[in-house]
């Protein structure tokens, strides 16, 4: 859920539609068809022949083989899907493991290791039909036992940061040799989206007879690639999975993920040809990349935003008036213009505008007079000193931190900026060893419950309200009500109220809504990123 740099899939045939084309064709239920729906509609006559000819021509143009070198801001530290939300881990292990459903580049849920599902009238029984012929990378077939083991493991491991997504699972059982039945303890509106999360990826039952440590040192999954080697926190090399269930895929032989924390270093290596793809393009570099005919750059829509977070275990930030004063004191519009060069929108709600049930609720707008009045109501009316934590190498965060530092001087809050390498930064905030920080929140799934729970439900949201310790009983109650509500209109009302409460409490200040900005060599084809930040690579090829 939280990420440093982009976090938070597969186009069906090359060349893929762009994200913008997908959005024009209908996002999140606005007319787009699932793979299963499309397959159910027979093509007839000349159109069928034309479709087959076009598909054959597209596939004939693909060049198989080669190594894709990918420069990223974070490196993997481990490969357990149930026990990490760090970008370097998630965006590596999701090439090795897969869930029953995925979110495609259009932001729509589609069947993946399952071919579809049915739901009982009381919404307590969900049955998933498993796809025939799926094998793990060791050649062994996927069975219902593997699904049962994997998801129950995630649900029962309460130390897992996303185990809260499986709160409603009561039991899972096999139905014959090719279906699994989920019994829920209560109706759960986001259940299908939750099942699509990377944390619910499918592993061999009982780790194939190995210990967890031994298994995750050389993991076995259904994904298009398998792990060859990695250096903890740095790079990883993945090889083509010869048993992948999508015939003929992946097209690449190898992927090399390189840890390059500096924005400028990644850019230089892309331009020199040392890497083929770079993540987290600095907004300031977008224009120059667009002018280079050998490179492609794209702003993929996202379910993400960057925020200024407050640690409410610190007395100053436990005071609601202090948080409100800071929210009023920061000129979010000016900060967005200065740091994102027109690539992002200024923040308002903690739900991104692209996320379902985003609402334009009243927020604490830039107003220095109101900021001073709020601070005067607090025990810290004379001002105080504090520290702002950021991750090294993120140019945009560094610039935003300096602007925040200047804005808060107007209300006599002196801010020092502390920059740590990514591993130290993660360790610091996850131990509440910070006062303020800038971080990215990403909704990994198509339902907003993940973001709402993670950032509002301090008790069972998996992160102590994104490591802020924010605790509003009314907001928590509304989050939980929305989880049990299936009416879209009622859920919209509930999420609007949640966003309104959070906007006035200011446990964090939404800074800007960032797209997922990637750049790559023109020899790379088929690259796409979904709104949750995931990029599946089985359809990527070099030519």
N, C-alpha and C positions, 0 to 999 in steps of 0.2 A: 504494500500500500504506500509506504513512504519511499521516496527515491532520491538519489543525488544524481542529477543529470536525468536523461530520459529513462524511463523504466523499461504511468504506465504503458492479420495473418494470411493465411495462404490464399493468394489468388488462384482460381481454379485452373486456368490455362494461361500460358504466356501468349502474346504479351498481355499483361494485366490491365484492367481499367485503373485509372488513377483514383486516388481517394476522392478527389473533387467530383469525378464522374460518378462514382458510387453514391456520393452524397446527393447529387442531382437526381439520381435514379430512385432515391428513397431511403432515408436513414431510420433505423430502429422502428420498423413496422409501418413505414409510410409507403408501402407498396412493393418493397423488395421481396423476392422469393427466396426461401431457403433452398439449399441443395436438394433436400428431399422433395420439396414441392416442385422444383424445376424438373427433377427426374421423373416425376409422376405425370408430366404433361408430354405425351408423345408428339414427336415432330413427324409430319407427314408430307408426302409429295416432294416437289422440288426444294422446298425449304429444308427438309431433312437432309437431302443430298448436299445442298449448299453448305449447311452447317457442318456436315462431316468433312467436306472438302476443305473448308476453312480451318477446321481443327487439325486436319492432317498437315496442311501447309504450315501452320504455326509450329506444330511439333517438329516438322522436318527442318525448320530454321534453327532449332536449338542446338547449341554446341555443348556436348557433355564433357565432364571432367574439369580439371583445374582446381586451383586453390584460391579461395576468397580470403583476403586479409582485411581485418575489421579493426579499426582503432576506436577504443571506447574509454570512457572516463572512470570506469570501475572494473575491477577484475574479480573473478569468482573466488569465494573462500570455501564453499562446500556445495554439495549438489542434492541436498535433501529438500524436496519440494514443500514439505510440511513445516520446515523450520527456518525459513528465511524470507525476507521481503526486500533484501538489498539488490539493487539493479544488476550488479556484476554476477550475482548468483542466479537470479531469476531469468535473465536474458541469455544465460548459458544453458541452464538445466531444462528450459522449455524447448530446446532442440533435441533433448534426449528423452524426455517424458512427455506424454500427452494425456489430456482428460477426455471425458465422454463427449462433451461439446466444446466448441471454441467460439471466440468472437472474431469474425472476419474483418478485413480492412474497412468495410462499411459500418462496422459497429454492430453487426447483427449476429445473433447466436445461430450457429449451424451445427448439425450433428457431425461428430468426428469419429471417436472410437465406438460410439453408438450410432445406429442408423435412424433412431427416433425414440419417442417415449409416449406413454399414455399416463393419464392421471385419473384417479377415482373421483367420484362425485363429491366425496367429503374432503378431497384434496389431501388425504393422509397417505395414500399409496401411489407411488410413482414407479412405473415399470420401464426399464430401458432395454431395448433390443441391441445386443452387441453386434458389431460388424463382423462378418465372416472373414476368415483368413488372416486376421491380424496376428502377427508374431512379435515377440520381443527380439531384441538385437542378437540374442544368443540362439535364435531359431525356434524357441519354444512357443506354442500357441498361447494366446491370452484367453483366460477362462473367467467365469463368474467369480471364482475364488480369489483371483487377483484383484478384481474390482472391490470385492467385499473387504479384503485385507487392507487395501490402500486407503480407501475412504474412511473406514472405521478407525484406522490408525490416526489419520488426520483429525477426525472428530474427537477422539478420546485423549489426544495429547494436548492438554490444556496449556502447555508451555509454548505450543506453536502459535506464532503471531496471528494466524488467520483461522485458527480452529473455531473461532466464533461463527464463521460462515456455516459450519455444520451443526450448529446448536440444536436444530430441530430433528436431526436424524436419530431415530430410536433404535432401528435395526436394519440390516441389509441381508437379504437371502437370495439364493439362486433359484431361478425358474427354468428348469431344464438345463441344457448345456450352453445356452446362448442368450440368456436374459438375466437381469438382476432386478430385484424388487426392493425399493426403499420404503420403509415404514416410518412415518414422521410422528413425532409426539404432538404436533400441533400444525395446523395449516401454515404454510410458510411461503409467502409470495415470491421472494427472490430465489427460491430453491434451484431452478434450472440455471440461472446465472451463477449461483454459488458452485454448482457442479462443474461449471466451465473454468473455474479458477485453477491456475497452475498448481496450487497446493493440493488439489484433488486429482492430480495426475496418477496414472496407473503404474504400479510397480509389480514385480513378481511376488506372489504370496510368500510371507515369511522370508522375504529377501532372498528367495531361491535357496534357502538353507544356510545362508551366511549370516554373520553378525552384521548389524547396521553399519558399523565402521568399515568392515571389509567390503560390504556391498557398495557403499557410496564412494569407496576409493576407485572402483571400476564399475560404475552403475550400468544396469541393464534396463532399457526402456523400449517403448514402441516408436520413438521419434525418428526423424529422418537421419539423425547423426548419432554417433557414439563417441565417448571420450577416449582420446588417445593419451593425452597428458595435460597437466596444468601446474602452474606455479601459484600457490595460494596468494590471493590478493593481486595477482598480476595478469598473466595470460593463460590461455587454454587453446588446445588444438583438438578439433573434432574431425572424425572420419565418417565417410558415407556408411550408412547402415545398409548392408546388403539384403536384409530381410524386411525392408520397409514395405508397408502394406499398399502404398500407392505405386502401382506398377511403373517402373522406369525412373522413379524419383528416389532420392534427390538427384539433381543434375550435377552438382559439384562433387568432387572427390574429397575435398578437405576444406575446413574453415580454421583460420588462425585468428583468435581474438587477442589483440594487443592492448595492454594497459598504458594509455597515454593521457595522463591527467590534465595536461596543459592544452587549452583551446588552440593556442597558436602553434604548438608542436603538432597536434593532429592535423591542422590545416596544411602546414608545410609538408608533412608526410603524404597527405592526399595529393597535393599538387606535384610532388616529386615522383609519385607512383609507388611509394613504399607501402602504402595501404590503398585498398580499393574502396572502402566505405568508412566514413567517420560519423560518429554520433555526436550529439550535443553541439551542433554548429552555433557559434556565438552569433547573435543577431547582427552585430556589426559587420560580420563577414558575408552575409547573405548576398549583398549587392555585387561584391567582387566575384563571388562564386558563380553568380548568374552570368557574368560577363566572360567566363572561361568556357569556350566551346567544348573542351575535353571533359568537362565535369557537369553533373546534374545536381541540383539542390532542390529540396521540396519541403514545404511546411505542411506536415500531415496534421489534420485536426486531432485534438486530444481531449481526454477526460482528466486533465491535469491543471494544476495551478501552483504558483510559488507563493508562499506566505511567510509572514513574520510571526514566529511563535513565541509565547511567553511561558516560562516555567512558573506555575502557580505555587510551587513549593518555596519559591523566593517570596518573602513578605510583601515586597512592593507590588509584585504581579498577582498576588492573591487579591489585592485591592482592585475591585472592578472599576473604580474611578480612575485609577492609574492607567489601566488598559484602555479605557475609553479616551483618556487624554491623548495617549500615544496614537490611537487610531485617527483622532481628529488632527493631530499635528503632522501626519505624514501626507504629503501631496502625492497621492498615488498616481494621478494622471500625469504629473510632471515626471515622476520616477519612471513610469512605463515608457513615456516618450524618450527619455534620456537613455534608458538601458536596453530597450528592445527594438529600437529603430523601426517602428511600425509593424513588427511581426506579432505583437501581442495586444490584448485588450486590457484596460485597467481593471483591477479586481473590485468586486462588490460582494456577492455571496460566496460562501465557501464551496458551493456547487458550481463547477464550470458551466458556462452557457450551453455547451454541447451535451451536457449530461441530462438525462431524463429528469423532469420535475425541478429543473432550475427555475428559480422565481426572482423577479425583480422586487425585492423587499427593501424597505427603508434601511439605509446604512449610515454609518458615522462618516460624513463627508469631511474633506479638508476644511478646517476652520480653526485658526490659531486661537481666536478668542474663546471658542467653545472648548478647545484643548486646555487652556489656562483655567477656565472655570471648572472643568472636571478635575483637574489636578488639585485645585484649591479645596475641593470637597474631601480630599484624601488626607492621610496622615503624612504625606510626602509633598506638601504644598510648596516647600522651599526647594524642591528638586532633589536629585540624587545622582549617583554614578552607577553605571551598569556596563555589562559586556555583551557584545553581539557576536555569536559564533557563526562562522561560515566554513565551507569546505574549500581547500586550496585548489586553484586551477580553474574555478568557475568565474570567468570574467564578468558575467552579468551580475552574479551575486556580489562580487567585490564592489562593483559600481553602485549597486543598490544599497549596500551597507554604508557606503560613504554618504549617499544622499540621506538615508535615514539618520545618520550621525549628525548631519547638518540641520535637518528639520527638527530634531529633538532638542537642539540647543535653544530654540525659541521658547521652550517651556522649562529650561534649566535642567534638562536631563543630559548628563555627559556620558557619551557612549564610546567605549574603546572597542576595537574590532579584533577578534581573535580568529585566526585562520589555521586550521589543522588539516593534515592529510586525511584522505577519505576514511581510512580505517579508524583513526583517532577521533575524527569528527563523529562517526557513527557510535563509537564506544562512549563518547562523552554525552551525547544527548540521550541515548538509550538508558544511561545510568542517572539521568536528570542532573548531570554535571554541566549545566549551562544556565544562563539567565534569559537571554533572548537568542533566537537562531533564525536563519533563513533556511527553508527546506521546501521540497516539492511533494505535494500530495497527488497521488494518481489513483483513479478508480480503475481497477483491473478488469472489472466485469461490466456487463451491460446494465445491471440494476444498481441504483444509487445507494442501496443499503450498506454496501461495503464502506463507502466514504462516510456516510452518516454514523454508522456504528463505530468505525475506527476513530473518528474525530470528536464524537459526542458521548458515546456510552463508555464512561470511565470504568465501569464494573466488568463488562463482558465484551468490550470492543477490541481487545487484543493489544492495546498500546497505551492505556491510561490516558485516553483522549489525545492521541498523538504526542505522548510524553509532555503534555501540558498540565495534567491533573485537573483539567476543567471538569466541573461536576454540577450540572443543572438538572435536578430531578424531573422538572417538567419536560425538558428537551429529551431526556432519556426515555421517559414514558411515551412520548410521541414517536421516537425512533422504533420502539418495540411494538407500538400499535401499527405502524406502517408495515412492519414485517409480517403481520397477520392479516393485512387488508389486501384484497384482490381487486377491488374496484379502482380503476386508474384515476377516476375523478377524486375519490376519497384520499388516495395516496398523494395526489397532487396537493390537496388541501393540507394534509399532515406535513408534507415536506416543506411547504411554504411556511408553515408556522415554525418548524424547526429552524429554518434559515433565518427567520425574523428574530427568534430568540438569540441565536448565536451572533447575529449582526449587532445586537445591542449589548450583549455581554462581552464581546470582543476578546475571546480567548486567544485569538490570532487575528492578524490583519491580512486579508487577501491582497496581494500586491499586483499580480497580473496573471492572465490566463495565457499560458504559453503553448504554442503548437509543438509538435515533435519535429525538430529540424534536423534533417540528415542530408549529407552530400555524398556523392559517389562518382566513380569513374564511369564514363559513357559505355565502357565495355561490360558493365554490370547490368543485367536485365532481370526484370521480374521482382525487384525489391519493393516491398510495401510494409507499412506500419499501421497497426490498428489503433483506435482511439485510446486504448489502455496502455499503449507504448510497446506492445509485443510485435516483433518482426519474425515471422516464420520464414525459413530459408529453403524449403524443399523445392520451390519453384524458381529459385534464382539460378541464373546461368551466366557464363562469361563468353563474350564473343566480340 
